[in-house]
């Protein structure tokens, strides 16, 4: 946060310097705050136990947003804005907000179960808040933070869970399932290509993408005991 404030102030001061309202940019000499390397890694992947605990306790409306990140690897901005009409042919078609990359994400079996039991709402987006309206970023941040804080207090999860950490979780689990790094990067929209090239790659690798998503094991449900308990995990 301090580094973001510094960057914004520097932009404002540089504008003022160019207009000759200031003799120089006083922010330029201020060093960025270095993160304490002793602290836990930011946006760390979630453990299988944490994924199961969060899904078990999350209210159905919040579970939809979490599921889009947990099983599709979407960034928070895409989670909140992806529309219902983006679901076609068993996949979610989205152009990522941050990189402007077209992604065709096959719907994971667990995400399909979450969407099937999601509360009905009139919002155009897949995810909606408790009132059935599309999420605002501030509203989602507040709701998600309070929910995660409660689970931390109850010792059901360890500190450090973030929505973006779920994107790391998907990438990590796919790699563990044997997916090549280049395939993971393409599947998550992490590489910027020309639109024609990107669409051709997506079309040519659609079946491979479906196979990779089918291998994704976020909850560890390939363990027979976990598979038996899965209905209880996903219920409200």
Secondary structure, 3 states (H helix, E strand, C coil): CHHHHHHHHHHHHHHHHHCCCCCCCCCCCCCCCCCCCCCCCCCCCCCHHHHHHHHHHCCHHHHHHHHHHHHHCCCHHHHHHCEHHHEECCEEEEECCCCCCEEEEECCHHHHHHHHCCCCCCCCECCCCCCCCCCCHHHHHHHHHHHHHHHHHCCCCCCCCCHHHHHHHHHHHHHHCCCCHHHHHHHCCCCCCCHHHHHHHHHHCHHHHHHHHHHCCCCCCCCHHHHHHHHHHHCC
